Amino acid sequence: MVNIDTTKKLKDKRVRKEQKALRISLAGVVFFVVLALGFAIYTKSDAILFDGIYSLVSFATALLTMRVAKLAERPDDDQFHFGYTTLEPTLNLFKSLITIVVCVYAAVEATQRLLAGGTEAAYGWAVVYGCLATGGCFVVALLLRKYGRDCRSDLVNVESKAWFVDSLLSASVLLGFLFAWGLTKTEHAHWAPYVDPILLIGIILLALPIPGRIFLDSLREIIVMAPPESVVDEIGERLRPTLAAVPHELIEYRVNKRGRNTYLLVHVLVAADFKPQSIEALDEIRRESSRQMKAWNPEIVMDVLFVRDKSLIY
């Protein structure tokens, strides 16, 4: 059995991990913005410049993310009757939309440069940048993925995916510049200027599906759609044993995910022979069910209603 103090300690630990992960992300963004913009100016590479701009957008949204993470821990009030967790999918939707806009704009610019004859770049130093950026971004992405899994934070998980996108961008830059650098050493050196814009277009096509999926997942939460069927089924498997002691004909539950919180509305159609001795007895059933569900996922919020008339469920 999980008591209130234990649940609170687990939640406080999760919050501390979340804040630490977001600070790591913010520090990483600052470092890679300076690194990318510095190398972009020196090498005159549009692909590196785009990588820097992408990191700069990540920096701006990381500041918002830290603010929203703190707000999400506030209890409900007169303005937000169900708490502040609805801000999380809204922020994730905004971040993914900004990323998509930046990618589309960069793709248009790269196409224009390609048609104009390409871009000359210092490919040797660009390879150095690619090695530093690819390794660094991938390490941060893995670190944030671990933190996100440990603290069950959608904000940290989205940050991890954003860093993974950045590592893909950097890896693509590295491979492309290695190819271009080698090309300059051959009789086909006149094709080298086309590598940078072609590389940038390829990077964008590779990266776009990730913010696209984040956009759709966040939109699902904002318009109060149910989570994926696999998630709903797992919740049902966890929920039913917690109410097994109650004689019933049907357990109907509805699921709504709002940021880190998962809200369950549970209707128990009790059997005719179910005769609770008091309201307090029903409250104890609710408490015990809630304790067991929170032991599995501390962010579950649930209401349990006992009914005898099936028409009250639908």
C-alpha positions as CSV (number, residue, x, y, z in Angstrom):
1,M,0.0,0.0,0.0
2,V,1.3,3.5,-0.9
3,N,0.6,6.2,1.7
4,I,0.2,9.9,1.0
5,D,3.7,10.8,2.3
6,T,5.3,8.2,0.0
7,T,3.3,9.5,-3.0
8,K,4.4,13.1,-2.2
9,K,8.0,12.1,-2.0
10,L,7.9,10.3,-5.3
11,K,6.2,13.3,-6.9
12,D,8.8,15.7,-5.4
13,K,11.6,13.5,-6.7
14,R,10.0,13.5,-10.1
15,V,9.7,17.3,-10.1
16,R,13.4,17.7,-9.2
17,K,14.5,15.3,-11.9
18,E,12.3,17.1,-14.5
19,Q,13.8,20.5,-13.5
20,K,17.3,19.1,-13.7
21,A,16.7,17.7,-17.1
22,L,15.3,20.9,-18.4
23,R,18.3,22.8,-17.1
24,I,20.6,20.4,-18.8
25,S,18.7,21.0,-22.0
26,L,18.9,24.8,-21.7
27,A,22.6,24.7,-21.0
28,G,23.2,22.4,-24.0
29,V,21.1,24.7,-26.2
30,V,23.2,27.8,-25.3
31,F,26.4,25.9,-26.0
32,F,25.3,24.6,-29.4
33,V,23.8,27.9,-30.5
34,V,27.2,29.6,-30.0
35,L,29.0,26.7,-31.6
36,A,26.8,26.5,-34.7
37,L,26.6,30.3,-35.3
38,G,30.3,30.6,-34.9
39,F,31.1,27.8,-37.4
40,A,28.3,29.1,-39.8
41,I,30.0,32.5,-40.0
42,Y,33.5,31.0,-40.5
43,T,32.5,28.2,-43.0
44,K,29.7,30.2,-44.8
45,S,27.5,27.1,-44.7
46,D,23.7,27.4,-44.9
47,A,23.3,23.9,-43.4
48,I,25.3,24.9,-40.3
49,L,23.4,28.2,-40.1
50,F,20.1,26.3,-40.2
51,D,21.4,24.0,-37.4
52,G,22.2,27.1,-35.3
53,I,18.8,28.7,-36.0
54,Y,17.1,25.5,-35.0
55,S,19.1,25.5,-31.7
56,L,18.2,29.2,-31.2
57,V,14.5,28.3,-31.6
58,S,15.1,25.5,-29.1
59,F,16.6,28.0,-26.7
60,A,13.6,30.3,-26.8
61,T,11.1,27.4,-26.3
62,A,13.3,25.8,-23.5
63,L,12.8,29.0,-21.4
64,L,9.0,28.6,-21.9
65,T,9.3,24.9,-21.1
66,M,10.9,25.5,-17.7
67,R,8.1,28.1,-16.9
68,V,5.3,25.7,-17.9
69,A,6.9,22.8,-16.0
70,K,6.7,24.9,-12.8
71,L,3.1,26.0,-13.5
72,A,2.1,22.4,-14.2
73,E,2.8,21.6,-10.5
74,R,0.4,24.1,-9.2
75,P,-2.9,22.9,-7.8
76,D,-6.2,23.8,-9.5
77,D,-7.7,27.2,-8.8
78,D,-10.5,29.5,-9.9
79,Q,-9.1,30.0,-13.4
80,F,-7.9,26.4,-14.1
81,H,-10.4,24.1,-12.4
82,F,-8.5,21.0,-13.6
83,G,-5.0,22.4,-12.9
84,Y,-2.3,23.8,-15.2
85,T,-1.3,20.5,-16.9
86,T,-3.3,21.5,-20.0
87,L,-0.5,24.1,-20.7
88,E,1.9,21.2,-21.5
89,P,0.3,19.9,-24.7
90,T,-0.3,23.5,-25.7
91,L,3.4,24.3,-25.4
92,N,4.4,21.1,-27.2
93,L,2.0,22.0,-30.0
94,F,3.5,25.5,-30.3
95,K,7.1,24.2,-30.2
96,S,6.4,21.6,-33.0
97,L,4.6,24.2,-35.1
98,I,7.5,26.6,-34.8
99,T,9.9,23.8,-35.8
100,I,7.8,23.0,-38.8
101,V,7.7,26.6,-39.9
102,V,11.5,27.0,-39.6
103,C,12.0,23.8,-41.6
104,V,9.7,24.8,-44.4
105,Y,11.3,28.3,-44.6
106,A,14.8,26.8,-44.7
107,A,13.7,24.4,-47.4
108,V,12.5,27.2,-49.6
109,E,15.7,29.2,-49.1
110,A,17.8,26.1,-49.9
111,T,15.9,25.4,-53.1
112,Q,16.5,29.0,-54.2
113,R,20.2,28.7,-53.5
114,L,20.4,25.4,-55.3
115,L,18.8,26.9,-58.4
116,A,21.2,29.9,-58.2
117,G,24.3,27.6,-58.4
118,G,24.8,26.4,-54.9
119,T,27.0,27.7,-52.0
120,E,30.7,27.6,-51.4
121,A,31.8,26.5,-47.9
122,A,34.9,25.7,-45.9
123,Y,34.2,21.9,-45.8
124,G,37.2,20.9,-43.7
125,W,36.0,23.0,-40.7
126,A,32.5,22.0,-41.4
127,V,33.5,18.4,-40.8
128,V,35.0,19.4,-37.4
129,Y,31.7,21.1,-36.5
130,G,29.7,18.0,-37.6
131,C,31.7,15.7,-35.4
132,L,31.3,18.0,-32.3
133,A,27.6,18.6,-32.9
134,T,26.6,15.1,-33.7
135,G,28.3,13.6,-30.7
136,G,27.2,16.3,-28.3
137,C,23.5,16.4,-29.4
138,F,23.2,12.6,-29.3
139,V,24.6,12.4,-25.8
140,V,22.1,15.1,-24.6
141,A,19.2,13.3,-26.3
142,L,20.0,10.0,-24.6
143,L,20.4,11.7,-21.2
144,L,17.1,13.5,-21.5
145,R,15.4,10.3,-22.7
146,K,16.5,8.6,-19.5
147,Y,15.3,11.5,-17.4
148,G,12.0,11.6,-19.2
149,R,11.4,7.9,-18.7
150,D,12.3,8.2,-15.0
151,C,10.1,11.2,-14.2
152,R,7.2,10.5,-16.7
153,S,7.4,14.0,-18.1
154,D,6.0,14.8,-21.6
155,L,7.9,18.0,-21.6
156,V,11.3,16.2,-21.1
157,N,10.3,13.5,-23.6
158,V,9.6,16.2,-26.2
159,E,12.9,17.9,-25.4
160,S,14.6,14.6,-25.9
161,K,13.0,14.1,-29.3
162,A,14.0,17.7,-30.3
163,W,17.6,16.9,-29.4
164,F,17.4,13.6,-31.4
165,V,16.2,15.7,-34.4
166,D,19.2,18.0,-33.8
167,S,21.6,15.0,-33.7
168,L,20.2,13.8,-37.0
169,L,20.6,17.2,-38.5
170,S,24.2,17.3,-37.3
171,A,25.0,13.8,-38.5
172,S,23.6,14.7,-41.9
173,V,25.7,17.8,-42.0
174,L,28.8,15.7,-41.1
175,L,28.2,13.1,-43.8
176,G,27.4,15.7,-46.4
177,F,30.5,17.7,-45.7
178,L,32.7,14.7,-45.7
179,F,31.3,13.9,-49.2
180,A,31.8,17.5,-50.3
181,W,35.3,17.7,-48.9
182,G,36.2,14.6,-50.8
183,L,34.6,15.9,-53.9
184,T,36.8,19.0,-53.9
185,K,39.8,16.7,-54.2
186,T,38.6,15.3,-57.5
187,E,38.0,16.5,-61.1
188,H,34.3,16.9,-60.1
189,A,35.0,19.8,-57.7
190,H,32.6,22.1,-59.6
191,W,29.7,20.1,-58.1
192,A,30.8,20.7,-54.5
193,P,28.8,24.0,-54.1
194,Y,25.6,22.1,-54.7
195,V,26.2,19.8,-51.8
196,D,25.3,22.4,-49.1
197,P,21.7,23.2,-50.3
198,I,21.0,19.6,-51.3
199,L,22.2,18.5,-47.9
200,L,20.0,21.1,-46.1
201,I,16.9,19.9,-48.1
202,G,17.6,16.3,-47.2
203,I,18.1,17.2,-43.5
204,I,14.7,18.9,-43.5
205,L,12.9,16.0,-45.1
206,L,14.5,13.7,-42.6
207,A,13.6,15.9,-39.6
208,L,10.1,17.0,-40.4
209,P,8.2,13.8,-39.4
210,I,9.3,14.1,-35.7
211,P,7.8,17.5,-35.0
212,G,4.8,16.4,-37.2
213,R,4.1,13.5,-34.8
214,I,4.5,15.8,-31.8
215,F,2.1,18.2,-33.3
216,L,-0.6,15.5,-33.8
217,D,-0.1,14.0,-30.4
218,S,-0.4,17.4,-28.7
219,L,-3.5,18.2,-30.8
220,R,-5.0,14.9,-29.6
221,E,-4.6,16.0,-26.0
222,I,-5.8,19.6,-26.6
223,I,-9.1,18.5,-28.2
224,V,-9.6,15.9,-25.5
225,M,-9.2,12.8,-27.6
226,A,-8.6,9.5,-25.9
227,P,-4.9,8.3,-25.8
228,P,-3.8,5.5,-28.2
229,E,-5.7,2.3,-27.8
230,S,-2.7,0.4,-26.3
231,V,-2.5,3.0,-23.5
232,V,-6.2,2.8,-22.7
233,D,-6.1,-1.1,-22.7
234,E,-3.1,-1.1,-20.3
235,I,-5.0,1.3,-17.9
236,G,-8.0,-1.1,-18.0
237,E,-5.8,-4.1,-17.1
238,R,-4.4,-2.2,-14.2
239,L,-7.8,-0.7,-13.1
240,R,-10.0,-3.8,-13.0
241,P,-8.1,-5.7,-10.3
242,T,-8.3,-2.7,-8.0
243,L,-12.2,-3.0,-8.0
244,A,-12.4,-6.8,-8.1
245,A,-13.8,-6.9,-4.5
246,V,-16.9,-5.0,-5.6
247,P,-19.7,-7.2,-6.9
248,H,-20.3,-5.6,-10.3
249,E,-21.8,-6.3,-13.8
250,L,-19.6,-3.8,-15.7
251,I,-16.7,-1.4,-15.2
252,E,-16.8,1.4,-17.8
253,Y,-13.9,3.9,-17.8
254,R,-13.0,6.9,-19.9
255,V,-9.5,8.3,-20.3
256,N,-8.2,11.8,-21.0
257,K,-4.5,12.6,-21.0
258,R,-3.7,16.2,-20.1
259,G,0.1,16.8,-20.2
260,R,1.6,14.7,-17.4
261,N,-1.8,13.9,-15.8
262,T,-4.0,11.0,-16.9
263,Y,-7.6,11.5,-15.9
264,L,-9.9,8.5,-15.4
265,L,-13.7,8.7,-15.1
266,V,-14.8,5.3,-13.8
267,H,-18.4,4.0,-13.7
268,V,-18.9,0.8,-11.7
269,L,-22.3,-0.8,-12.5
270,V,-22.7,-2.7,-9.3
271,A,-24.6,-6.0,-8.9
272,A,-28.0,-6.2,-7.3
273,D,-26.6,-7.8,-4.2
274,F,-24.1,-5.0,-3.6
275,K,-25.1,-3.4,-0.3
276,P,-22.5,-0.9,1.0
277,Q,-22.9,-0.2,4.7
278,S,-22.1,3.5,4.4
279,I,-20.8,6.3,2.2
280,E,-17.5,5.9,4.1
281,A,-17.2,2.3,2.9
282,L,-17.5,3.5,-0.7
283,D,-14.9,6.2,0.0
284,E,-12.5,3.5,1.2
285,I,-13.0,1.5,-2.0
286,R,-12.2,4.6,-4.0
287,R,-9.1,5.4,-1.9
288,E,-7.7,1.9,-2.2
289,S,-8.3,1.8,-6.0
290,S,-6.6,5.2,-6.3
291,R,-3.7,4.1,-4.2
292,Q,-3.0,1.1,-6.3
293,M,-3.3,3.1,-9.6
294,K,-1.0,5.8,-8.3
295,A,1.6,3.1,-7.3
296,W,1.8,2.3,-10.9
297,N,1.5,5.9,-12.2
298,P,1.7,8.7,-9.6
299,E,0.2,11.2,-12.2
300,I,-3.2,9.4,-12.5
301,V,-6.2,11.4,-11.3
302,M,-9.4,9.4,-11.1
303,D,-13.1,9.7,-10.1
304,V,-15.0,6.5,-9.3
305,L,-18.8,6.5,-9.5
306,F,-21.0,3.6,-8.3
307,V,-24.3,3.2,-10.2
308,R,-27.1,0.6,-10.5
309,D,-28.9,2.2,-13.5
310,K,-26.9,1.4,-16.6
311,S,-28.5,4.4,-18.5
312,L,-26.5,6.7,-16.2
313,I,-23.2,5.5,-17.7
314,Y,-23.9,6.4,-21.4
